[in-house]
Amino acid sequence: MKSNRLEAIRSHLYAHGPTSINDLSQAMNASIATIRRDLAELEEAGTVDRVHGGARLAQGSSVEIDFDMREQQSISEKRSIATAAYQLIKPHSSVFLDAGTTVLQVASLLRIEPVPCLVFTNGLRVAQELFNVPRVRINLVGGSLRNENASFVGPLAEQMLHSIWIDTLMLGVGAIADDGVIYSIDSTEARLNTTMIERSSRHIILATAGKFGHNATFAVGKVPKGAIIITSTLLGDEWHERIREWGCELIVTRPGSVPATQNAVEVENAGPGI
């Protein structure tokens, strides 16, 4: 079926990188003309970019790809960012881990080396990762399950957030625009992310370099002043000064190595622990 073939093309481009039309034709067992039409449709949807003689997954695309596939994208970069974020978890504090794939890597580290803390999350995969981990107490924020991101969203989730206060929020983002506005491609995710920011003392933004300089459909709000932004050396130097102008701390990590910190402002202590 066409829908299965489109998904197979996306999966192939993820696994193999930029691929020629001839190779895609052989891999999909479809004619070159059919592959050209498929790529035109995927390009229109913003999922792939056409390159000379072939295609690749779109860079900074605001179209969501299957969660399992997104989890493996830029995995080394995500793990270096997660390592820096993990080191910021204060024992016996409350931490909100959102449903993003980079934040999921923080949960994986917590599973390997537990830190005594109270974790709130709207991410089904995060909760599964931390199931039965000693000294880590899990609270799953309920609501409507959004399959594309394996996340709970909606009025019930927002209502629960309004009844709690979080020491530290670890938030993945869909996009961060030049003016410092965080965006999501889903309205319910955006509203819930806004509430997360409002109900937490310390804000840690986890963002791979490709998330910067882009917009999506729904605004979450500006990066909070005093937030800690963790990214990688893949982010251009011009962004470093811009982030400082926002009044944020910047932590730059090198994929595959120990992260290094660049302080822009003094980081305030988180709220009282539990």
HELIX and SHEET records of a PDB file:
HELIX    1   1 LYS A    2  HIS A   16  1                                  15    
HELIX    2   2 ILE A   21  MET A   28  1                                   8    
HELIX    3   3 ILE A   32  GLU A   44  1                                  13    
HELIX    4   4 PHE A   67  GLN A   72  1                                   6    
HELIX    5   5 ILE A   75  TYR A   86  1                                  12    
HELIX    6   6 THR A  101  ILE A  112  1                                  12    
HELIX    7   7 LEU A  124  GLU A  129  1                                   6    
HELIX    8   8 ASN A  147  ASN A  149  5                                   3    
HELIX    9   9 PRO A  155  LEU A  161  1                                   7    
HELIX   10  10 SER A  187  GLU A  198  1                                  12    
HELIX   11  11 ALA A  209  LYS A  211  5                                   3    
HELIX   12  12 GLU A  238  GLU A  245  1                                   8    
SHEET    1   A 3 THR A  19  SER A  20  0                                        
SHEET    2   A 3 GLY A  54  LEU A  57 -1                                        
SHEET    3   A 3 VAL A  48  VAL A  51 -1                                        
SHEET    1   B 8 VAL A 136  LEU A 140  0                                        
SHEET    2   B 8 CYS A 117  THR A 121  1                                        
SHEET    3   B 8 SER A  94  LEU A  97  1                                        
SHEET    4   B 8 ILE A 166  GLY A 172  1                                        
SHEET    5   B 8 SER A 200  LEU A 206  1                                        
SHEET    6   B 8 ILE A 228  SER A 232  1                                        
SHEET    7   B 8 GLU A 249  THR A 253  1                                        
SHEET    8   B 8 ALA A 260  GLN A 262 -1                                        
SHEET    1   C 2 SER A 144  ARG A 146  0                                        
SHEET    2   C 2 SER A 151  VAL A 153 -1                                        
SHEET    1   D 3 ALA A 175  ILE A 176  0                                        
SHEET    2   D 3 VAL A 181  SER A 184 -1                                        
SHEET    3   D 3 PHE A 218  LYS A 222 -1                                        
END                                                                             
